[in-house]
Each structure stands twice: as C-alpha cells, then as structure tokens.
Amino acid sequence: MSESAAAGATPEASAPMTDAAATDAAATDVPVPGEPFEARSELSDGEWHRMHPLSPIFRGGIFLVVVIGIVIANLRDRLVAIFLPSVLPELPDGEEWNSGDPVDWVLDNGLLLLASLAVLGALLLVVGGFYLSWRFHTFRITEDDVEVKQGILFRSQRRAPLDRVQGVNLTRPLVARLVGLAKLEVVGAGTDANVKLDYLSTGNAERVRADILRLASGRQLAEASGSVASMNRIRGASSAVSEGITGLIAGAEGPASEPESVVHISTGRLIASQVLGGSTVALLVMTGVAIAGGIWGSPWVLLGLVPALLGFGAYWVSQIVKSLRYSIAPTRHGLRVTFGLFTTVTEIIPPGRVHAIEVRQSIFWRPFGWWLIKINRLTGRSAGDTSTDQFTTVLPVGTRADVERVLRLVLPGTRDDEWSLLFEHGILGPREGDPYSQTPRRAWFIRPFSWRRNGFFVSPHALLLRRGQIWRSLAIFPFARMQSVGLHQGPLDRSLRVASLRPHTVAGPVYGYVAALDRDDALAAFADVTARASAASTADRSHRWAETVVAEVPDHVPDSTAEPESMVGQAPESTSGQAPGAT
C-alpha cells in the first residue's frame, strides 16, 4: 500500500534521530506508563527516524561507480604512467603515453582554476544531494504499520499495515556487510507493495525486524531494555570492518537464540544439481544441433556453442552462489530462510503466508534421490523482478530426509500418520493401496506416460495433486489459503467422462492443475474442496498468530448444498466455487 505526499508535508512529531545517534537517545528515554506500547528497539517507538548516514552512498552506489569509471577511462594513460611506468614500452622521442589527456588539455589552455571550481561544484552537488536524500528519508514503526517517506523534489510515502505483512527480509550486500550495514524489506500483500528500510546498522536491523514481526503477530512490544542500548554503542570503523570480514567468512549473523539449520547442503551437491538440472537438456539439444550442423553443413556453426556455453556457465555459477550458505530453521515468528554467498538474504516467513507447496524431482536427480521444494507466496515485488524466484525456493536440493524436515516446518499441523500420504503415495507413488484418485484407464492417452501417477487426494487440511512421471511432482494447496477451485471439461473430456481440476491461489512457481480425472471423482472433489476451503478460511487466524491458535478444520465437512450441474452435453466451460481469500 502506498500513498503520495506533497513536497512540504513531513509531519515529524519530533526531530528525527539518525540510526547511529538513536542509541544514545535510548539510554535517556524512559518509557511512560500508559502509553499504547513500549518499544524494545529505540527505532520502534512510533516516532520518525532517519536511516544510517551512509545510506545515500550505498543507494547511489551505481552512480558513483559510473562516475569513477568515466574518470579512470579518461585518465588511464596518466594513471598507468604514474603508478606502473615499468609496464609501458618506450615511445619515439616527443611522444608521451598521456598525450591527449584531459588534464594536459586543461593545463595547455590555462583552465586549471575553472576546472578546479567545476570539480568542486560537482562534489558539492553530490554531497548536497546525498545529504538531502538522507535528510528527507525517514521512517517510523507504530503498532499498526510501517511507514517510509522519501524524496527531495518529488515526495512519496509508503505504508505497510502490520496485519498484512507477508514476511520481513534482511539483505546484506557484499560492500554493505564490510561496514556493518543491512537493509530491511517489509513484504506487503500486493504487487510492488514492499516497504524498504535501507540502510540500518546490522544490530538495529535485527532488532527492528523482531519488533515488526512481534507487532504483526498481535502482541505488544516489551519495555526497552537498557542492555540493548549498552550493546549498541557506536563502534570504531576498524571494529565494524573487522566484524564485517568475519561475517563474510563465517556466514550470516543471526540471533544467538535462533536454532541451527535443519538442513545442510554440501557444495558438491549444489554444483552437481545445477549441472544435472533441466537447463542441461537444452544445452545437450543445442550441442547436438550444432554438431550435426558442423558435420553436414558449415563447421563455423560450432562457434555458436561458445556463447551458449558461456551463458549456461554464468547461469550455473549464479545459481550456485545464490544457494551457498543456505539454511532453514523454525523461529517463534515463522520460518527463517538464509541464502547467498556475497549478498546474504535472511527472510522470515510468518505462519499462514505459504499458499502452495510443491516437491519436484528432475529425471536426472532420480538416481541420487534429490528433490526441490518451491512455494507460492506473496513477495510484494513487481512481476518483472528476476530475483523473485529466490524467495520462492525453500529447498534448492535435498534428500528424502531433508524434504521431510522442510515439509514439517512448512506444514506444522501434519500428523505422523499422514506422512505416508505425502511421501510414499504422493511423492514416490503410486504404491499398493494407493488412496489417490487417478486417471482412468480409458483416458490413458491424454497422459500417456503419467496416467497411473496422475491424480489427487483431499486430506483434512489440504488438496494434494500428484503429477508427472519424467519430472515428478506433488503440489500441496492448504485450504485456508485457497482462493477458489475450478472444473474444466472440453469436448474430448466429455466423450471420455473425464474433467480437469484446478485450485486457484496466488501467482507463483507452483501451478495447480491436474487433468484427465474421472468425472464423478472430480465433481465430488469440487464439492468437498469448496466446503473445506470455506470452513478453513473462516476459522483461520494466522494473520495474527500470537493472538489465537489456528482453529482445526474438522475432518468431515457437510456436503455442499448444491452440487454443480452436470457437464455432460454442455459447451466447454469452467465452474468455480469461491472461497474467501486469506491474507
């Protein structure tokens, strides 16, 4: 959610404090009894605060890199002649390596004073712009929402209601880590709805994130602790750099009370999983086509493999680097997932924010027993953001034991006796005594390779869709998060008395669709899923997970009052049963 504010509208209740100076203020502020809430962090007191003073430098880092690059490109000959004269070969008499240098042109035309004033003016403009950017970039955290105001000429204001928070991400880019900075991203329930706090010191960012999640859970903040202020004293630059380098080597920092990751992925497994991934098929096909073209056509066709190999290599390296230092663990506020070697991202997904889960296995991974787990969730990012995929992968590659550990975190209400439905019959199935409703034999040619495996099962809490034989998958759709469910039937389906079932949820990598189901099974599932989804969404209170315990959905739900009309003899259409959407 975002709002627009006029350029002069900056209603700051008090003089904003910088991120660095907030510590000293916290040592003198005494909580007043009877206030709406008392902040545990000095930056979560409901007042307006500014970001860290170094924030404009890191937010405008690309601009600085471009300027520095232009300067170096124009002065490269002079810089090499000054610092590395031994590497330059001798030139004929009267010629110099720095001839045509802008500095020589300025000196030859007597423009040294004007050039110095121009450089000084440019520096003042840059410094002034950075200062104003920092001065007008403020935020506050109240018991209801997180607000950010920014902009010099064009002011903007964004607000994220806490009861709609889908998660809080803490990102530490490589350079920012070296000076002890991090940025927070409060994930909202909508496209491009995120609110960013960039940048804060790492310690303040950790505490602010905990405060936001605690307020989002429905609880009030505790009284500000004196120990927090004493631990957050301004440190020297050498100490900050030392801790940043230590963090770069040792891994992402986290609160000492956080449990250890339940999954550990070796670097060798990550590399092998990328090499044996789905992109390898495309590379092999391209290689075969190029070789055939080189044999029966022009050998120059083989040169086309070079950019392809470079592209695939860069993709593999980027995927491996993003997955390094991966960890996943439960916390009191939800699921904590950390990933990234250079830019480290730590996100916490509160309860009830996972809309769908899918366990996948490539045919190349099957001999090793490796699996991938992706989820559908609201990321609050724009549709064109290529980094969104990072926030939907909760297990890059794992064994059966890893899959069970992660699913127990994502589906905490699953009973022990239900795991055979998930793994033995769902992920590995079909097995003897298969409870899944699958494609009838009369419609085998619609799914010729996977018709024995293609099917669904309605559990007390979720709809399970089992698909694929070459690329096996099991999709899980919790009823409390389901938006609607639809039945689809075409002319061929009507003649075979089969139909397709599709649950609808938020957009993401998990696609809910299973085709060629027996018509009667699909109709029964439609009525059952609709009733269960309505009951589950009505009883769900996970958006304020600290206020109440999520109510259990009864194992038996009354039948729908009206069964969908028969689709026999009708034109192809979709019938949907709406269930109230959850946050």
N, C-alpha and C positions, 0 to 999 in steps of 0.2 A: 504494500500500500504506500502510495506516495502523494505528497501534496506540494503545491507551489506556494512560495512566499515571496513578497515584494523585496526589493533590494535592501530597503532600510529596516525591514521587520526582523529584528533579532532580539526577541524578548528574553533577555538573560536575567534571571532573578538575582543573580549576584555576579561579581566579576569572575569570569571563568578561570579555572586553575589549569596549569599545564600538567601533563602526565607526570613529569618529573617533580613538580612542586606539590602535587597532591599529597605526597607522603607527609610532608611537614605539617600541612593543614590538618591531616587526620590525627596527628598527635595532640592537637589542641582542641579539636571539636569534640564536644561531649554530647552523646545522644540525649534528646529531650524526651522525657516520659510523655506518653500520649500521642506521639507522632504516628502517622499511618504505618510506617515501617522503619526499621533501623537497618542501615546498610552494613554488610560485612566488609565490603571494599569501600575505600574512600571515594571511588569514582561511581558508586552505585547509590548515591544519596539523593537522587531526584533533582540535583542541580545541574546546570550546564557546565561542561568541562571541555577543554581543548585536547587535541591529540598530542603525541610526543613532538617536541620541537624539530626533530629530524624527519618528520613525516613528509613534508613537501619535497625533500631531496629524493626520497625513495619513490614517491608517487610520480615525480617528474624525472625519474632516472633515465628514461629513453631519450628525452630531450637533451639531457646533459651528455649522454653517450654520443648523440649525433653531433653536437657542437664540438666535443673533443675530437671526434673523428675527422671533422672538416678541418680543424686546426692542424692536426697531425698530418693529414693528407697534403696540406699546402706547405708545411714546413718540414716534410720528411727528409729532404736532402740536407738541410741545415742541421737537423737533429742527428742524422747519421754522421755528418762531418764532425759534429761536436763530441758525441759520445762513442762512436765506433769508427774512428778515422782509419784504423788498420784494415778494415774490410773493403775500403774503396780503392779501386785501381787508379794508377796515375793517369792524369789527363794531359793533353798537349798544353804547352805554355799559353797562358792567357785565358784558359778556361777553368771554371770552378763548378763544383758539383751543386752549389746552391745558387747558380745563376738563374735569374727569373724568379727568385724567391720574393714573396710579397714584402718581406722585411727590407730587402735591397731596394725594391721599388719605392717604399716609403722613405727610406733614407736618401735615395737619389733625388727625390722630388721635394725634400725638406718638409715632409708632412708628419714628422715624429710627434709634435705636440698635438696636432689634430687627431692622429691615430691613437695616441695615449688617452685623450679625452673621450674618443669614441669607445675604446675598450672599457674605460672606467664607467662611462654611461651605461654600456651594456651590462656590466657587472652589477651596477646599482639597480638597474631594471630587474635583473634576475633575482637579486637578493630581496628587493622590494616585493616582487611578485610572490616569492616563496613566503615572505613574512605575512603578506596579506592573505595568502592561501591558508596559512596556519591560523591566522588571527580569526578568520571567518569560518573555520571548520570546527564546529562544536557538536557535542552530543550530550545526551542525558538518558538516564535509565530510571524510570519510575516503576511503580508497582503494576502498571498496566501495559506499558510499551517501551520500545527503544526508539529514540528519535535522533536524527542526524541532520544538521544544517550545514551547507557549504556553498561556495561560490562567491566571487568578488563583484562582478558586474551583474551576472545572472544568478540569483539566489535560488536554491532548491531546498526542499525539506522532505525527508522520508521518515515514515513511521512504521514500525513492525509491532502489531499487537502481540503481546506475550502469549495469549491463549491460542494464537495461530502459528507459533514458532514450530518449524519442522526440524530444526537442528541448529547447532552452532558450530561453525568450523573455525579452527585456529590454524592459520597458514604462516609458515616461516620461510620466506625466500632465502636463498643462499647468502647474499650480502647482508640482508637484514639480520640474519642469525648471528653474524660475526659481531654486531654491535648490540645484540640482545633485544631486538625488536620483533614484533609479530603483529599480524592483523587478524581481527575477528570478522566473521561474516555470519550474520543472523539470517538464517534461511527462512523466507516467507512462503506463504501459501499462494503462489501465483507466478506467472512469467515475469522475469526481471523484477522481482519483488524483494530481493535481498537488501539488507542494510549492512553496510561495511564500516567498521571502525579500523582505519588504517592510518597510522600505526600506533601501537602502545608498547610499553616495555613488556617483556615476556611474563614477568611476575604479575603485573597488573592485568594483562590479558587473560591469564589463567583464572585469576580471582573474579574478574568481571564475567567471564564465561560461566563460572559456577553460580554467580548471583543471578544471571539471566535465566539459567536453567532452573534454579530453585524458585524464582518468581513464576516462571512458566508452569511449574508443577502445581501451583496453587498454594504454596507455602510462603510465609513472610521471611524476610531476611533477619538474621540474628544481629545482635548488637556488635558494632565494630570492635574488633579485638585490638588491644594495644600491641600484641605481639606481631600483628600484620604490619602495623606502621613501623615497628622497630626493625622488622626484617626487610623492609622496602626502602631503606635509606639510599640516598644517591651514592652510587658506586663510582670508583675511578674508571677512566677509559681503559686502562690496562686490564683491570679485573673483568670488565664487560667483554673485551676481546678474547681474553683467556677462556672465559666460560663459553663464549660462542664457538671457539675452536673445539673445546671439549665436547660440546653438544653435537658438532658436525661429525665427530668421530664416533662418539658413544651412542648417539641416537637421540630421538625426540624426547625432550623433557616432559615429565608428567608428574602429577601429584604423587607423593610417596605412598598415599593410601590406596592408589589405584592398583587393581590386581594385575598379575602378569598375563601376557597374551596367551590365549588358549590354543593358538595355532602358531607353529614355527615353520617357515618355508625356507628351504635351503636355496642358495644362489644357483646351484646346478640344476635344481628342479625348475626354477623360473626360466633359465636360459633354454632348457630342453622343451619346456611347454610352449615357448614362443616359436622355436624352430619347428615344432610339430603341430603348430596351430593351423587354423583354417586358411590363413594367408599363404601357407606353404603350397596348398593346392593350386592357387592362382599362379604362384611362381613356377611351379612344375609345368603347368599348362603353357605358360609363356615361354619357358625354356624349350619345351618340345616343339612349339610352333617355330621358334627362332632357329632351332637346329634343322628342322625339316626345310625351312626356307633357305638356310645356308647350303644344304645338300642339293636340293633341286632348283634352287634359284641363285641369287647372288650371295656370296659369302659375307657381304657387308651387312646383311641382316643381323648377323651375330653381334654386331656392335650395339644393336638396340638393347641387348641384355645388360650392358654396363649401367645405364641409368636406372634400369629396373632393379638390378642387384643393389645399387646404392640406396634406392628408395626403400626397398624392403629391409635392408640392413639398418637404415636410420629408424624405421618404424619399430623393428625388434628391439633396438637399443633403448628407444624412448619408452617402450612398454616395460622393459625390464627395470629401467631406472625408476619409473613411477611405482613399481611394485616392491622395490627393495625396502627393507626395514618395515615391512608390513607387520601390523599387529592388530589384534581384535580382542576385546575384553569387555565384560559387563561392568557397569558403574551404577550408582544409585539413581542416576538421571537417564540411563539408557545405554545404548551400545556405543562403545568407543572404538573407532577405526582409525589407524595411523598408517600412512604410506608416503613414499617419496624419499629419494636419497639426497638430492640437492635442495629442492623446495619441499619441505616437510609439511604435510597437511594432517591435522588431527581433528576429526569430526565426531560429534556425539549426536546420535540419532535417538531422540526421546521415544518412550513407548508409544505404540499406536501410529507411528509415522511410516511404517512399511506397508505398502499397498499390495504388493505381489512379490513372490519369491520364485526363482527358477534355478534348478540344478541342471547343468548341461554337461555333456561329455562328447568331445570330438572322437571320431573313429580312430584317430592317431593316438589318442590318450588312453584308449581302452586297454591295451596290454599293460600299462603302468597303473591302472586304477585311479586315474586323476580326474578331478571334477572341478567345475567352475560354478560359482553362485553369484547371481545378479539379482537386484531388487528394483522394483518400481517405487519411487518416492518423489516428492516434490522437492526439487533442487533450488527453486527460485531463480534460476538462470534463464537467459534467453535461449530460444530454440537453436540459434547459430553458435552457441558456445561449445567449442570442441572439447572442453575439459569436463563437461557434464558426465561423460562416461566414467570418469574416475570415482564419482560419488555414487555410482550405482553398482559397483563391484565390491562385494564384501568378502569374497574369497577368490583370489586370482587363479590359484591352482592348489588342490589339496587332495589328500587321500580320503578313503571312506571314513576313517576316524575324525579327520578334520571337518568333513561335511557334517557329521552328526554333531560335533561340538558347535559349529556355527549355527546350524538349524535350531539347536536347543536355545541359543541366545536370541535368534530372530523369532522363534515360535515358543516362548517360555511356557505356555499353557499346555503343551503337548504331553500326554501321559506316556509312560514307558511302554504300555501295551499297544500304543498307536504307531510305534516306530517301524514295525514290520509293514504297515500300510504305506509309509513314506519310502522306506529304502528297499526292502525285499520285493514288495509288489509294485511300488511306484517307480523307483529309480532303476532297479535291476530287472523288474518284472517283464512279462508275466511269469508267475510261479504257480505251482499246483494250488488249487483252491483260490484262484485269483478273484478278489471281490470287485474289481473294476468292471464297469460296463464298457464293452469294446465293440469295434466294428463287426457287424455280422458277416458271415462268410459270403452272402450274396452280393456284398458291396466291396469285395476284396480288391477289385481292380482300381477303385478310387484311391486307395493307399496300398499299392501292390507290395511294397517292402515292409510296411509297418502296420498292416491291418490287424495283426494279432496283438500288437502292443498299443495301438491307438485306442484310447478310452478315457473314462473319467470315474471319479468316486466322490460322493458327497459325504464328508466327515461332519462331526458335530460343529466344527468351528471354521471349516474352510472347504473350498471346492478344489479338488486335485485333478489336474489334466496331464495325462501321460501321452507323450508323442515321440515319434522318430525311432528309427532303427539304426541308421548310419550315424546320425547325430542324435543321441538320446537326450531326452529332457523330461523333467517333471516340474510343472508350474503349479504353484500354490497361491490361492486367492482367498485371504481371510474374509469372512462375511461382513465383519464390521467396517471394512474398507471398500467394499464393493459398491459401485455406483449404480449399476443396473446389469441385467443379463438379457441376452437376445437369442432367439432361434432363427435359423436361416435355412431355406429349402428352395432348391432350384428344380427345373423340370426333370432332370435325371434323378435327383434325390427323391422326388415324389414317386417316380416309377419304381424305385427300389425301396420305398418306405424307410428312408433314412433322412437325417437332418443334421445340421451343424449347431453346436452350442458355443456361445461366446460371452464370457463375463467382461464387463467394462470397468476399467479403473483408470487411474491417471496414466499419462503417457510415459513410456519408458522402454527398456530393452526386453521386458517380459511381455510377450504377446499372447493373450488368452484366446485360443481358438482351437477347437477340436472338431473335425469333420467326420462324415460317414458314420454317424451314430444311429442305432435303431430308433425309429420314430417314437415308439411308445416310451423307450427309456429317456429320450430327450425331453418329451412332454412332462414326464414325471419329475425329471431333474429341474426343469424350468419352474414348476410349481414349488418344489421343495427349496430350491436355492432362493427364490424370491421371498418366501416366508422367512427363511433363516436370515437372509441379509437384512430384511426389515427389522426383525427382532434384535439382531446383533447391533445394528447401528443405533437403535433406540436405547439399548442398555449400555452402550459404550460411553465411558467417561475418561478415556485415556488422554484426552487433551489437557486434563488437569489431574495428572497421575498421582499426585500426593494427597488429593482431597478424598478420593474414594477408590476402592478396589474395583477393577473392571468386573462387571457382573457376568456370570457364566451364562452362556446361551444353552437352553435346555436341549437335551439330546433329541427330543421329539417335539416338533413344531406342528401346530394344527395345519391341516390341509388348507390350500388356498380356496377362498370362497367361490372362485370362478375359474374353471380350467380353461386354458387357451383353446380357441376354436380350432377344429381340425384343419390341417393344412392340405389335406388331400383334395385335389382338383382346383386349388387356388393358384393364382399367379405368384411368382417368386416374390417374397416379401420378408421383412424382419419384424418379429414381435418382441417387444421389450417389456420387462417388468421393472419398474423403477423402485430403487431402494434409497432411502435418504443417505446422501453422501456425508462422510465424516471428514474431519479436518485433515 
